[in-house]
Each structure stands twice: as C-alpha cells, then as structure tokens.
Amino acid sequence: MSYVGHTEFDPNQPPLTGVLVVNLGTPDAPDRKSVRRYLKQFLSDPRVVEFPRWIWWLILNGIILNIRPSKSAEAYKEIWTEQGSPLLVISNAQVAGMNSILRERYNDHIKVELGMSYGNPSIPDGLERLRQASVSNLIILPLYPQYSGSTVGSVFDAVTSYLRRWRWVPKIHFVSAYYDHAGYINALADKVRKNAQGDHLVMSFHGIPERYVRGGDPYERQCHKTAQLLASQLNLVENQWTIVFQSRFGREEWIKPYCDEQLKALPTQGVKSVDVTCPGFSADCLETLEEIDMQNRQLFMESGGEQFNYIACLNDDKEHLDFLVDLVTRYIESPGENAR
C-alpha cells in the first residue's frame, strides 16, 4: 500500500483545524449518463442497500440501472438551476457561510471544505484539500441530523478508508448526530414560524427499511424525537402535526407512516390545509423539491386538499449556519489550547 505523506508542518504556527462538511451528493448533470453514473455509485454502497452482494449486483446492473436513470434524469431536470444542482449550490453556500463566520472568530486557523458521499466533490477530494492545508485537527460533519448507518455510517466508512493512506493521521472528531440539539430545533422552529400558512404541520423524513431498525439502527427513534421536540417548541398539540417517511424504494416494508399515503388520507380526515417541512434534510434537493413539493403536492391536492405549503430546508439560512458553527466550535483548537 502506498501512503500519502503530510505536507510540511511548521510547529511554531497555531494548529489548523479542518472541517469536512458532508452531504449525500448529486449527479454532475440532469442527463441519463450522469444520473446512471451517480446511481451506480450510490446504490452500490453496501451501507445503502444491505443485500447479498452478488444478487444485488445482478438486480442493480441488470434491471435498475437500465430503467431508473432516464426517469430520475427527468426529475432532476425539473429542479435543475442555471447554477447547477440545488443541493450542490446550497452546499457550497453553506461551506462559504461557515468559512466566513469562522474566519471572523479564528482568523485563518479554521478551514471548511465540502465532500459528497457520491458524486463530486467527493469525500477524498475534500480530505485531500484539508491535508494539503496541513490540518492537525480534523472535524467530520455529516449534515444528517439523525444517525443512520446508510448515511452517517457510510460517511464514516469513506473517511476512514481514505485516512488509511495518510502517514500522519490528525486528531479526529466525528459528529454522528444532532437530532435533539437545541440550536437545530430552534432553527427549525424559527423557519416554520416565519413560513407557516396552513392548519396542520407535516414533518417528512427520509425513510429506511424496517429491517434496518430491527437490526439496531437508531434512525426512526431519533426522527420521532426531533418531531416531538419541534412540535413542543411550536406549541402544537397532537392533532396539529403528523410525522411521515418518504422516498421508499423497492418492495420491502419501510418505516411508516408513508408520506404519500398520509398526504392522500389527510383531506378525507378534514385536513385541507398543510405546511410540509423536511427536518431530516439540511439542504433542498431532489427529494424535497421534486418528490415533496411536486409529486406529493399533487397527491394532496387531487385528494381534496386546498392548500399545500412547502417550507424550504434550513439551507444556508443564518440561523442554520450559526448553529453549525457552534456545533463544531467545541472541537476547534485555539493557539496554545487543547480542543474544547
């Protein structure tokens, strides 16, 4: 195995802390070729699809990658902007915003980079930029508030796999979840208060298969905790809010209630006006902009709904960036001090 050496380090300089912000990723373009390449990388991750490898290889390469890329490319075209993928545009803005805030507090002793689990820029790309900057303190911040092996666990795998090539591995801090952090809940509540229009709040989280939960994944429990804390912060009673799970894939059972089914059912229960927020997503993306605000909006309205108000993710809102900075600050080394 070849090892990557560390760039020259001056012991007289204050320690440099690097923050790697990680999100899921996006295709490079909204076309079939780019989407197929992205989906192949994403769906080949054994953390994402826990299935016997040889059987899944046949299903993925023989069926899914021949059918799904064209359909997904059309969905991406619906949300693509002049600047590119919304998720990448927002993620870059988040990194720029964090760098700006941290620069004011720590001068040049902190550096934030972006890495995506799938697609570009990759996790190795981000780590390499931090290595070239000679960081001696490394913070990994996956922008998934709730822990799941299929998201945060996958980030851990990718980071540690690449760090195996480094001769000098810096001090590492891994933020595995922040689902109940007061700053996160406050930012969510503030966003809802400023944008709410409906009579009922629907909180939609990405789903995972039921068997992942049975296997010990804490994701479902953490999503419910987030929802309860947010409802409490907003002073909502039980019949004023609903938690749902979206984006299921395949035929097996996923955690419930399902988002599409609930949005079709709510009008029949007398709920005709809803606000929909996605607390598990730190940035707007295909699953929020196309699946929720287009597909599920249509389902709700066709089922008798009268008003559907999608509340955007926290994105690069000031309250969100302030929270993220506060979250990593405890791990930042100041000159002459240990990490707090």
C-alpha positions as CSV (number, residue, x, y, z in Angstrom):
1,M,0.0,0.0,0.0
2,S,1.3,3.5,-0.8
3,Y,0.9,6.2,1.7
4,V,0.3,9.9,1.3
5,G,2.7,11.9,3.3
6,H,1.7,15.1,5.2
7,T,2.7,18.5,3.7
8,E,5.4,20.3,5.6
9,F,4.2,21.5,9.0
10,D,5.6,24.4,11.0
11,P,5.4,23.6,14.7
12,N,5.6,27.3,15.5
13,Q,2.3,28.1,13.8
14,P,-1.0,27.8,15.6
15,P,-2.8,24.5,14.9
16,L,-5.0,24.5,11.9
17,T,-8.4,22.8,12.2
18,G,-10.2,21.4,9.2
19,V,-13.9,20.8,8.9
20,L,-15.2,18.4,6.3
21,V,-18.9,19.1,5.7
22,V,-20.5,16.1,4.0
23,N,-23.8,15.5,2.3
24,L,-25.2,12.8,0.0
25,G,-24.3,14.1,-3.4
26,T,-25.8,14.8,-6.8
27,P,-25.3,13.9,-10.4
28,D,-23.0,16.2,-12.4
29,A,-25.8,16.9,-14.9
30,P,-29.5,16.1,-15.3
31,D,-28.9,13.6,-18.1
32,R,-29.2,9.8,-18.3
33,K,-25.4,9.2,-18.4
34,S,-24.6,11.4,-15.4
35,V,-27.5,10.1,-13.4
36,R,-26.7,6.5,-14.2
37,R,-23.1,7.0,-13.0
38,Y,-24.3,8.7,-9.8
39,L,-26.9,6.0,-9.1
40,K,-24.4,3.2,-9.7
41,Q,-22.1,4.6,-7.1
42,F,-24.9,5.4,-4.6
43,L,-26.7,2.0,-4.9
44,S,-23.5,0.0,-4.9
45,D,-22.8,1.1,-1.4
46,P,-23.4,-1.9,0.9
47,R,-24.5,0.6,3.7
48,V,-27.3,1.9,1.5
49,V,-28.6,-1.5,0.2
50,E,-28.0,-4.3,2.7
51,F,-28.5,-7.3,0.4
52,P,-26.3,-10.2,-0.6
53,R,-23.8,-8.6,-3.0
54,W,-24.0,-11.0,-5.9
55,I,-27.8,-10.9,-6.0
56,W,-27.9,-7.2,-5.7
57,W,-25.2,-6.8,-8.4
58,L,-27.5,-8.7,-10.8
59,I,-30.6,-6.6,-9.9
60,L,-28.7,-3.3,-10.0
61,N,-26.8,-3.8,-13.2
62,G,-29.4,-6.0,-15.0
63,I,-32.6,-4.0,-14.1
64,I,-32.3,-0.8,-12.1
65,L,-29.5,0.9,-14.0
66,N,-31.3,0.2,-17.3
67,I,-34.6,1.6,-16.2
68,R,-34.2,4.2,-13.4
69,P,-31.6,6.7,-14.8
70,S,-33.9,8.0,-17.5
71,K,-36.8,8.6,-15.1
72,S,-34.5,10.1,-12.5
73,A,-32.9,12.4,-15.1
74,E,-36.3,13.8,-16.0
75,A,-37.0,14.5,-12.3
76,Y,-33.6,16.3,-11.9
77,K,-34.4,18.4,-14.9
78,E,-37.5,19.7,-13.1
79,I,-35.4,21.2,-10.3
80,W,-32.0,22.0,-12.0
81,T,-31.0,25.6,-11.9
82,E,-28.7,27.8,-14.1
83,Q,-26.1,27.4,-11.3
84,G,-26.5,23.6,-11.3
85,S,-27.8,21.1,-8.9
86,P,-29.7,22.8,-6.0
87,L,-28.0,20.5,-3.4
88,L,-24.5,21.4,-4.7
89,V,-25.3,25.1,-5.0
90,I,-26.7,25.2,-1.4
91,S,-23.9,23.0,0.0
92,N,-21.3,25.4,-1.5
93,A,-23.1,28.3,0.1
94,Q,-23.2,26.6,3.4
95,V,-19.4,26.0,3.3
96,A,-18.8,29.6,2.2
97,G,-21.0,30.9,5.0
98,M,-19.3,28.7,7.7
99,N,-15.9,29.8,6.5
100,S,-16.9,33.4,6.7
101,I,-18.2,33.1,10.3
102,L,-15.3,31.0,11.5
103,R,-12.8,33.4,9.8
104,E,-14.1,36.2,12.0
105,R,-13.7,34.1,15.1
106,Y,-10.5,32.3,14.4
107,N,-8.7,34.3,11.7
108,D,-7.1,31.7,9.4
109,H,-6.9,28.9,11.9
110,I,-10.0,27.1,10.6
111,K,-10.8,25.8,7.1
112,V,-14.1,24.2,5.9
113,E,-14.3,22.0,2.8
114,L,-17.1,20.1,1.2
115,G,-17.2,16.4,0.3
116,M,-20.1,14.4,-1.1
117,S,-20.6,10.7,-0.3
118,Y,-21.4,10.1,-4.0
119,G,-20.6,12.3,-7.0
120,N,-18.4,15.4,-6.9
121,P,-16.7,16.9,-5.0
122,S,-16.0,13.5,-3.3
123,I,-15.1,12.9,0.3
124,P,-11.4,12.1,-0.7
125,D,-11.4,15.4,-2.7
126,G,-12.4,17.4,0.5
127,L,-10.0,15.5,2.7
128,E,-7.1,15.9,0.3
129,R,-7.7,19.7,0.3
130,L,-7.5,19.7,4.1
131,R,-4.4,17.6,4.0
132,Q,-2.7,20.0,1.7
133,A,-3.6,22.8,4.1
134,S,-1.7,20.8,6.9
135,V,-4.6,20.4,9.3
136,S,-3.7,18.9,12.6
137,N,-7.2,18.7,13.9
138,L,-10.0,17.3,11.7
139,I,-13.8,17.6,12.3
140,I,-16.1,15.5,10.2
141,L,-19.6,17.0,10.0
142,P,-22.2,14.9,8.1
143,L,-25.2,17.1,7.5
144,Y,-27.6,14.4,8.6
145,P,-29.3,15.5,11.9
146,Q,-30.4,11.9,12.6
147,Y,-28.0,9.0,12.5
148,S,-28.5,6.1,10.1
149,G,-26.0,3.5,9.0
150,S,-27.0,4.2,5.4
151,T,-25.9,7.9,5.7
152,V,-23.7,8.7,8.6
153,G,-22.3,5.2,8.8
154,S,-21.4,5.4,5.1
155,V,-19.6,8.7,5.7
156,F,-17.5,7.1,8.5
157,D,-16.6,4.3,6.1
158,A,-15.5,6.6,3.4
159,V,-13.5,8.9,5.6
160,T,-11.6,6.2,7.5
161,S,-10.9,4.3,4.3
162,Y,-9.2,7.4,2.8
163,L,-7.4,8.2,6.0
164,R,-5.7,4.8,5.9
165,R,-3.5,6.3,3.2
166,W,-2.3,9.1,5.4
167,R,1.0,8.6,7.2
168,W,0.1,11.3,9.8
169,V,-3.5,11.0,10.8
170,P,-4.6,14.2,12.6
171,K,-6.8,14.4,15.7
172,I,-10.3,13.4,14.5
173,H,-13.7,14.4,15.8
174,F,-16.8,12.8,14.2
175,V,-20.2,14.4,14.6
176,S,-22.5,11.5,14.4
177,A,-25.9,13.2,15.0
178,Y,-27.5,16.4,16.3
179,Y,-31.2,15.4,16.1
180,D,-32.0,16.8,19.6
181,H,-29.6,19.7,19.7
182,A,-31.3,22.9,20.9
183,G,-29.7,25.1,18.2
184,Y,-31.0,22.7,15.5
185,I,-34.6,22.6,17.0
186,N,-34.6,26.3,17.4
187,A,-33.6,26.9,13.8
188,L,-36.3,24.5,12.6
189,A,-39.0,26.2,14.7
190,D,-38.0,29.6,13.6
191,K,-38.2,28.6,10.0
192,V,-41.6,27.1,10.4
193,R,-42.9,30.2,12.3
194,K,-41.8,32.5,9.6
195,N,-43.3,30.5,6.8
196,A,-46.3,28.6,8.1
197,Q,-49.6,29.2,6.3
198,G,-51.6,26.0,6.9
199,D,-53.6,24.4,9.7
200,H,-51.6,21.2,10.1
201,L,-47.8,20.6,10.1
202,V,-46.5,17.6,8.3
203,M,-42.9,16.6,9.1
204,S,-41.4,14.4,6.5
205,F,-38.2,12.4,7.0
206,H,-36.4,10.2,4.6
207,G,-37.4,6.5,5.2
208,I,-35.3,3.4,5.7
209,P,-36.3,-0.3,5.5
210,E,-37.9,-1.7,8.7
211,R,-35.2,-4.4,8.9
212,Y,-32.5,-1.7,9.4
213,V,-34.4,-0.6,12.5
214,R,-34.8,-4.1,13.7
215,G,-31.0,-4.5,13.2
216,G,-30.3,-1.7,15.6
217,D,-30.4,1.5,13.5
218,P,-31.5,4.4,15.8
219,Y,-32.8,6.5,12.9
220,E,-36.5,6.0,13.4
221,R,-36.3,6.8,17.1
222,Q,-34.2,9.9,16.5
223,C,-36.6,11.2,13.9
224,H,-39.5,10.8,16.3
225,K,-37.5,12.7,19.0
226,T,-36.8,15.5,16.5
227,A,-40.5,15.7,15.6
228,Q,-41.7,15.8,19.2
229,L,-39.2,18.5,20.2
230,L,-40.1,20.6,17.2
231,A,-43.9,20.2,17.9
232,S,-43.2,21.2,21.5
233,Q,-41.2,24.2,20.5
234,L,-44.1,25.3,18.3
235,N,-46.7,24.6,21.0
236,L,-48.5,22.2,18.8
237,V,-51.0,19.6,20.2
238,E,-51.2,16.1,19.0
239,N,-53.8,16.6,16.2
240,Q,-51.9,19.6,14.8
241,W,-49.0,17.7,13.4
242,T,-48.0,14.4,11.6
243,I,-44.7,12.6,11.1
244,V,-44.2,10.8,7.9
245,F,-41.4,9.0,6.0
246,Q,-40.8,9.4,2.3
247,S,-38.7,8.1,-0.6
248,R,-39.2,4.4,-0.1
249,F,-37.6,2.1,-2.7
250,G,-38.3,-1.5,-3.6
251,R,-40.9,-3.9,-2.3
252,E,-40.0,-4.5,1.3
253,E,-41.5,-2.7,4.2
254,W,-40.1,0.7,5.2
255,I,-40.7,2.6,8.4
256,K,-44.2,4.2,8.5
257,P,-46.4,6.1,8.1
258,Y,-45.6,6.6,4.4
259,C,-45.6,10.2,3.3
260,D,-47.6,9.8,0.1
261,E,-50.3,7.7,1.7
262,Q,-50.7,10.1,4.6
263,L,-51.0,13.2,2.3
264,K,-53.7,11.4,0.3
265,A,-55.5,10.5,3.6
266,L,-55.4,13.9,5.4
267,P,-58.1,15.6,3.2
268,T,-60.5,12.7,3.9
269,Q,-59.9,13.4,7.7
270,G,-60.8,17.1,7.3
271,V,-57.3,18.4,7.0
272,K,-57.4,20.6,3.8
273,S,-54.5,23.0,4.5
274,V,-51.0,21.8,5.3
275,D,-47.5,23.1,5.9
276,V,-44.8,20.5,5.0
277,T,-41.3,20.6,6.4
278,C,-38.4,18.2,6.0
279,P,-36.4,18.3,9.2
280,G,-34.0,15.5,8.2
281,F,-32.7,17.3,5.2
282,S,-30.2,20.1,5.7
283,A,-30.4,21.3,2.2
284,D,-33.1,21.2,-0.5
285,C,-32.6,18.5,-3.1
286,L,-34.5,16.2,-5.4
287,E,-36.3,14.5,-2.5
288,T,-37.7,17.8,-1.2
289,L,-38.1,20.0,-4.3
290,E,-39.4,17.3,-6.7
291,E,-40.8,14.5,-4.6
292,I,-42.4,16.6,-1.9
293,D,-43.2,20.0,-3.5
294,M,-44.2,18.5,-6.8
295,Q,-45.3,14.8,-6.6
296,N,-46.7,14.9,-3.1
297,R,-48.3,18.3,-3.5
298,Q,-50.2,16.9,-6.5
299,L,-51.3,13.9,-4.5
300,F,-52.6,16.1,-1.7
301,M,-54.5,18.5,-3.9
302,E,-56.0,15.7,-6.1
303,S,-57.2,14.0,-2.9
304,G,-59.3,17.0,-1.8
305,G,-56.6,19.3,-0.3
306,E,-57.0,23.0,-0.7
307,Q,-53.6,24.5,0.4
308,F,-50.2,22.9,0.3
309,N,-47.3,25.0,1.6
310,Y,-43.8,23.5,1.4
311,I,-41.4,25.1,3.8
312,A,-37.8,25.1,2.5
313,C,-35.0,23.4,4.3
314,L,-32.6,25.3,6.6
315,N,-30.2,25.6,3.7
316,D,-27.8,28.5,4.2
317,D,-30.1,30.5,6.5
318,K,-28.1,32.5,9.0
319,E,-29.7,30.6,12.0
320,H,-28.6,27.3,10.4
321,L,-25.0,28.4,9.8
322,D,-24.7,29.9,13.3
323,F,-25.8,26.6,14.7
324,L,-23.4,24.5,12.5
325,V,-20.6,26.8,13.6
326,D,-21.5,26.4,17.2
327,L,-21.7,22.7,16.7
328,V,-18.1,22.4,15.5
329,T,-16.6,25.2,17.7
330,R,-16.2,22.8,20.7
331,Y,-13.7,20.8,18.7
332,I,-11.6,23.7,17.4
333,E,-8.2,24.1,18.8
334,S,-7.2,27.7,19.7
335,P,-3.5,28.6,19.8
336,G,-1.9,27.1,22.9
337,E,-5.0,25.3,23.9
338,N,-6.4,21.8,23.6
339,A,-9.6,21.2,21.8
340,R,-12.5,22.4,23.9
